[in-house]
């Protein structure tokens, strides 16, 4: 193992430094610069941790002597029905020097259900405590890096997890309210106590809070922001859910059965009371219908996007099929309608934190973001390009906005061809045994259960930026059926295939014997292949017009169904061939409630809607055979073994 300590040495230095951010030369996003919106503003004299020349906080405070404390925040909930109000365990690391001088400081918070069950980050770090039960090791690098710079870092055990009491409701109101209670305490609106029952206040806090976290943690940040709670100034959701309905199903087609009670048990307390709460989750999830109900509306943060007052810096992997890309794209769109200040990073990766795949730039950008929004430092971060997208391994381009286009180009369908206006119909008869490898192979041959439409080789590179959809005019022999669409690009190339951990560590901040700041790096992998999946999508045809009130199809009658694919931003090179595959039930990637139907597709009334910014698609004059060699079988992410 090799440890690289250069960054550690730099970061504990008081020398002002300025690292480059994302590469590219796009115009700046149209957002105002200026002071952050923190409460408890500092006096005119700059605090000693702020370098006025660079408008940045500097690591002058002693991490080894930081105050470490554990408190229990009160709530009015009794989710485990034991006759006692639940309490939320909160662990805090903050500079001792600011406490001595009475200078108030802002908070960076990671609220999580994972601190005891599973750990955080690529190395699955868990909280550890000293012999008196006070926090000792806080997972991840946030405290090592930000506490010396004049921040408090707070780790919250959400209701029903780790040292908090009660039972969680998996993304529901109770979990969100448990975090709101902590923000209220940090703003003097709620009470808390130590382990021995002594009252404790957060008199050291300015009340300005920034939430950060990956996966479930980032999902909580989204949900808390959607309450509009006062004091929450910014959130940084990483690979986060925006709607639990969309996490567990796609357009009425479940990904798996009984996921919500399973997840509640995976992260929560093992008790009879919590078993009963989880049983209610299973009773109310409507897996058997796929309907969007009040249960899911409670866990849908999109509908409350108008309440968001915090700025948002989100990041997501374009290959993520754990938390799929529709989550960031629909949240981004909802926030845009409310003019929320926002920033976006999109990597090639799947469910991976940018701390792993773009570490130095991520740490620097996060530092600037929190300094601006929590310390009020006019450092220019909001004049930077709004979006940064990885277009090839470690090749990033900046853009002034995202998506690059708001309009999709309609690509017509003909028998076997993509880009030509067809006549007549083609038929798809369900074959639940078809795998994705079966579907993408031999694209120019007839395969029962699949209709494939292929383009001519691209005359120039195209950029797909946004959310593709497939509109199909169909006539079915059943009252409903799942419909699955895949967009594939064909052509031999080295494609991104994942990351692997190296034996090299870098250190991002100060360390102690019990909490070091050093983490392994990862290396991006590529593999030679002759095709890649651009996007996938699924819908239950009866749910096409309404997720909450499905309308059964009338067998033998024409209707129009739109299949939403997953958001993407990809540059597809010249010479590649695009293929659109349409099948019905997908038992490999989903758990469909209905199988066995047949549909006719009216070609003239059907199309692929592709958000193109450059280039065009044309149909081949003659379809020529395309050889596909499946060297690595497709594997769907196991949602019951979450990479959190």
N, C-alpha and C positions, 0 to 999 in steps of 0.2 A: 504494500500500500504506500502510495506517495501522498504527502500532504503539502498543498500549496498554500503558503501563509501570506502571500503578497497582499491580498485584499484585506486580510485581518490587520496587517501592519498599517495599511493606508487608512482603514476605517477608524482605527483608534487614535490616529494622529489628529491634531487640531489644525493641521494645514488645510486650507480651503482648496478643494479639487473640483474639477468639472469633467465628467466623463461624457462621451457621446451617447446619444440615444439612438433610436432606430434609424437605419439608413434610408435614403430616398430624398427626393427634392420636391415633394408635392407642396402646394400652397397651404398655409396655416388654416386650421379650423376657425370658423367665424364665431369665436367665443371671446368675451372680454377678459382681460387680465386685470389683476388688482388684488387687494387684500382678501384673505379668506374670511369665512363667516363665523369664526370661533367666538365663543363668549368669554368673558373674563379677560379682555384685551390687556396686553402688557403695557406698562408705562412707556413714555417716550424713549427713555434710555433703553437700548437694546439689551436683552438678557445676555449673560456671558456665553451662552451656548450658540448664539446666532452670529454668523459672519455676515455683516452688512454688505460687504463687497459682492458676495455671491448669493446673498439672500438664502442662506441655507443653515440648518442646524448642524452643529459640530459635536463630535463625541468627547466632551470634556468631563462628563460625570463618571464616577467610579462604579463600574458594573458589579465588582466583587462586593462592594459595601452597599449595594442597593437595598432598599426596604422590600422585604418579601412578606406578604401577609395573605391570610385566607379569611374571608368573611362570608356570612350567609345573609342573603337579601330576602326580605319578607315579600310574600304575595298574599292575595286574598283567595287563592285557589286551593282546593282540596281534591286533587285528581285521583288520589288513592283511597279516598273515602275513609280515612282513619280518624276523622274528627279534628285534625290539626291542619292548619294552613301549610302549604308546601313552602320550603325555603330553597333558594337557589345558591349553590356554592360558587363563589367567585374568588379566583386566585389572582394576585396583583404583584407585579414587580415594578418599582418606581425609584427614581433617584433619591438618595438620602439628602443630597445637597440642597435640592429645591425645597424639601421639607423643612430643613433648618432655616432657610431664608424666608419661608412662607410664600414662595412663588408658586402659583398654581400652574398646572400642566395639563395638556390634553391626553386623550386616551386612544390607544389602538386596541381593539377588541376582537378576539376570535372566540365566538360562541360555537359550541360543538357538542354532539352526542358521543364523540369517539375517544374522549380522553382516557377512558379506562378499558373499553372493550377492544379497541383496534389500533389506537395510536394515530399520529398525524404525520403526514409527509411520506416521502419515498422510503424512509427508514423506520416508519411506524413508531415514532416516539410517543411515549406516554408521560403524563404528569407523574412526578415523584414528590414525596413530602418528607420533612424531617421528623424526628421522633415525637415532636409536639403536634404534628399534623399540619404544619405550615408549608406552603408550596416551596419546593426546592428547585426542581427542574421544570421549566416551562417548555413544552415542545416547540420546535421550529426556531427560526433565527430571529423572530421579531423582537423579542426582549433583548437579545445580545446586541442587536444593531441599534434599536431605537431608544432604549432606556438611557444609554450614555449620551444621547442627543437631546434629552429633555422630554421624553414621553413616558407615560405609564403604559404598560402592556398588561391587558386583562384577559384571562382565560375563563370563560363561563361554561359551567356544566349545565346544559339545559335541563328543564324539568324531567325527572325520571331517569337521569343518567348519573353515573359516577357518584359524587358526594351530595348531589341534590336529591331532595325527596320527591315523592309523587310519581306519576306515570306519564310518559310522553304520548302524544297523539299523532305522531309522524306528520310533521308539516302543518299541523292544525293550529287553532287559536291558542291553545294552552302553551305549546312550545314557543310560539312567537311572543306571547305575553310574558313568558318567563324571562326573555331577553329584554323586553321593554321595561320590565321591573328593575333590571340592573341599570339601564340608561337613566331611568327616573331617579334611582339612588345616586348615581353620579352627578345628577343635576339638583340634588337636594329635595326631590319630590317623593322620596320613599325612605324607608328605614331598613337597617341591617344590624347584625350583631356578630360578635366573635363566637368561637366555639363554646366559650363559657357563659354566653348569654349577655355579655356586656354590649351596650349600644355602641355603634360606630358610624361615623359620617365620612363622606368623601370630600371633606373640606379642602383637600389638596387639588381637586379637579376643577378645571375651567368649565366643565360640562360639555366640551366639544368632544364628540366621539366619532371615530372612524372604525367601521367594521370590515374585516377581511376574512376570507376563508375559501377553501376549495370544497367542491361537491356539496355535501350536506351543510357544511359550515357556510359556504357562499349562498346556499339556498336560504338559510336563516337570515343572512344579511338582506337578501331580496325581500323576504317576508316582513322583516322589521321595518325596512325602508318604506314598504307599502302601507304601513300604519301612519306614516307622517309624524312619528314621535319627535318631539322637540329635543334638540341636542345632538341628534344624529346628523353629522355634517357630510359624511361621504361613506360610500361602501366600495369594496373591491371584491366582487364575486368572481371566483375562478371556477370554471366548468360547473356552473350552478344551475339549478332547476328554477324555472319561472312559473310552472304549473305542474302540480303533482299528477293531474289527469294525463297530461302529455308525457310525463315520465313513465307512467305505467301502461299506457296504451297509445295507439295512433288512430285517430278518427274512428273510435269505437271498436278497434281490434286490440285486445289485450296482448301485452308482451308475455305475461305469465300470470298464473292464478295466485291469489292470496298473498300478493307481495307486501302490502301494507302491514298486515299483522306479523308477517315474517320479519320485516325490517324493524318493527317496534321491539320484537323479542331479541333481535340481534344486538341492538344498542342499549336496551333498557333493563330495568331491574327485574330479577327473577322472583316474582311474588304472585300470589293468588290474585291480589287486587289488580296488578298490572296485566295479568293474564286475562282478566275480565275486560279491561279496557281494550286490549288487543283483539279479543273476540268481537267486540263492537266494531272495530275497524273492518274485520272480515265480513261482518253482517251488513255493513253499509257501503262496501266498495263497488257493488253492482258489476262484478266481473262477468256475471252470466249474461248481462245485456250490453256492457260497454258504454252505458249511458253516462252523460255528464249530469250530476245531481248536486244537491245542496252540499253533500259531503265533499265533492270535488271543488265546488265553488269556494268553500272555506279555505281550500289549499291552492287556490288560483290567485297568484299575486298580480297577474296581468290586469285583472278587472279593477284593481286599486292603484294602478300606476299613476293616476292623476293626483294621488296623495303624496307622491314621493317628493321630498324637499331636499334630499341629499344628492350630491353629485355621485356619478357612477363611473368607475374604471373597471370594465369587465374584460375578461380574457377567456378564450375557449379554443379547444383543439378541433380542427376541421375533420379529423378522423374519429371524433368521439361518438361512439354508439353506446356508451353508458348513459351519460347525460347528452342527448343528441343535440345537434346544432340548431334545431328549431327553438330551443330554449333561449339561447342568446339572441337569436334574430328577432323573435317576437317580443322579447323584453326590450331590446334596443329600439324597435319600432314604436312600442308603447311609450317609452321614455322620450323619444323624439317628438311625439305628439304633444308632450307636456313641456317641451323645451328644457329638459333636464340637462345640465352640463355633463358631458360624458366623453369617454375615451374607450378605444377598443383595440385589443391585440388578438389576432387570429394566427395560430400556429398550425403546422401540418399534423401535429401530434394527436393522440387520442386523449385519454383522461389523465393529462399530465400537467403539473404546475409549471408555469414559466420559470420558477426558481430552478427547475431542473434543466429546461431546454434553452434558456436564454438568460443565464443567471446574472452576470455582471450588469447587463443593461436593465434587467428587471429590478434589481436592488436599487440602482440609481434612480430609475423612473418612479418607483414606489416612494423613495425618499423625497423626491421633488413633489410628488402628488400629496403626500401627507403634510409636508411643510407648507404647501399652499393652502390646503383646505382646513388644516387643524391649527397651524401656527400663524396663518395670515401673511406668509412671506411672498412677495411679488416676484416669483422666480421665473415667470414666463411659461410655465408648463401648459397653460391653457391657450398659448399661442402656437403650440406645436401642432402638427397634423393630427387629425382626429383618430385615424385608423392606421394600424401597422399590420401588414399581412406577410406571412412567410410563403413565398412562392416556390421555393426549392429548399432543400435542407440547408439551414443557416443563411439563406438569402432572403432578406426582408425588404419590402417596399412600403413607403408611407403614402397615404392618400388623404385628401382633405375631407372626405366624407365616406360613409359606408351605408348601404351598398353603393356600388359605382353607378348603378342605374335603378330607377324606380319602375321601369317598364320592361316587360318581357316581350321577346320576339316570338310570334307564333310560328312554329315549325310544323308544316302539314305532314300528314301520314299517307302513304300508299302501301299497297301490299308488299311487305318486305323492305320498304324504302322509307327513309327519313329525309324530309325536305321536298317531297313531291306531293301534289294534291291528288289523292286517290279517289276512286269510285268503288261502289259496292261495299261488301262487308267481309270481315274475317271473323273466325270463331276461336274462342278460348274455352276449352273444357278443363275443369279443375283437375289437377294432379297433385295431391298433397305430399307425394313422395319426392317431388322435384326439389333438389337442393340448389343453392345459389351457384355452385360449381357447374351443375347440369345446365342451369339457365344461361350462364354467360358463355359457355363453351359452344363451339360450332355455330356461330351466330347467323351464318348464311344457310344453314340447313333447317329443315322442318322438324320441330320437336313437339310432340304431343303435350298439350298443357301450356305452351308458350307461343306468343307472337313476338317476333323480333323485327325491328325496323332499323336499318342501317343507313348511314350517310355515305357520301363520297369522301375520299380523303380530303381533309381540310386544306383549302388553297392558301390559307394563312392562319396564324395562331389566333385563337379566340380566348377571351376572358369571360368566364361565367362568374358573376358576382351577384349573389342574392339567393332567392328561393325559387327553384324551378317547380313547375306543376305540370300535370298531364291531364288534359280534358278529354274525356271519352264519352261519346254518345253510344249508349249500350242498350241492348234488349236482352233480358235475362230470363231463364226458365225457373227462377226461384224468387222468393220474396226478398232475399238479400244474399250477398256474397262478399267476402273480402276481395279487394283488388290490390295487386302489388305492382309497383313499377320500379325499374332500375335503369339508371342512366350509366352507360359504360363507355370508356374510351379505349380503343384498341390500337396497338402499335408497340413494337419492342423498345423498351427503355429501362433504365435504372430508376425505380420508384422508391419513395420513402416507405420504409417497412417497420419502423418502430425505434425504440431507444433501448440501450443496455447500460447497466451501471459499470463504471470504470473503477479502477483501484486508486483513483486520484481524488483527493478532497480539496475543497477551498473553504476558507473561513471567513464568515461574513459578520464580523463584530467581535466583541470581547467574549472571553471565556472564563469559566471557573472549573474547578475539579469536578463539579457535579452538573454543570450545564455548559457544554462547549458549543461553539458556533460553527463547527466544521462538518461539512456534508460531502458525500461522494458526488461526483459529477456523472453525467450520462453522455453517451456517444450516440449520435443518430445513425441509424442503419438504412441501407438501401438494398434492394434486391432486383435483379434483372427479371423482367416479366413482360408478357405480351398484352396485358390489359390491366385496367384499374377501374374501380367503382367510383364514379363521380358523385352519385347520390342514390338514396333509396327512399321509398315511401309506401305507406299502406293506408287503406281506408276501408271501412265497412260501407257498402253502397247505400244501405238504408240510412246511414248517418251522414250522408254527403251534404245535405242541406241544413241539418240540425243535429248537434251532438246530444242535446238534452231531450229532444222529441223526434226520434227516428221515424221515418216514413217508409213502410215496407214497399218494395217494388211491386209493380203489377206485372206478373209473368206475361211475356209476349208484347209488352208495351215499351216504347222507346223512352229513355230518360238520359239525362246528362249527369255525369259524375266527374268530379275533379279530385285527382290524387295529389296531395301536397308532398313533394320530395323535401329532403333536408337541405337547409341553407348551405351554400358552398361559395368559396372564392378560389378559383383555380384557373390558371393559364394552361390551356391545352395546345400543344405545339402543332405547327403545320405538319400535314401528312397523316395525322391521326384520323381514325374513323370512329364516329360516335354510333352507339347502338342504344336503342330504347327497347327494353324487354318488358312485356306485360304478361303477368300471370295472375292467378286468383289466390287461393289460400297459401300462406307461407308458414309451414309448421316448423321451419328451422329458426326463423327470427321472431315469430309471434306465436301466440296460442289462440288460434281463431275459434270462434264459437260456431261457425257455419262453414261447411265444406261441401264439395260435390256438385256445384252449379256449373252451368255453361252460359256464356254470353256471346252475343254477336256484337261486333264493333263496327259502327258506321264510319268508314274512313273519312268521308267528306266532312263529317261533323266532329272530328277528333283531331287533336294536335298536342304537340309538346310546347310548353310555354317556357322559353329559356331566357334568363336575364343576361343578355350579351352586351358587352361594351365595345368589343372590337371583333372584326371578322364576321363570317357568315357560314351557314350550312347549306349544302346543296345535295340533291339526291344523286346516286350513281346512275349513269346511263344503263349500266348492266351490273348486277350484283355478282361479284367474284368471290370465290371461297376465301374465308379468313381462318387460318389455323390458330387454335388456342391450345396452349399446353398448361394444364393446371399443375403447377409445381408445389404450391403451398395451399392446401385446402382452406377455404374460408371458415373462420371460426367466430361465431357470435359471442360478444362479451357476456360473461356469466353475471347477471345482475345480483345473484345471491352470493357472490364472492366479490363484493364491490372493492375496487381500487380507490380507496378514499383519500 
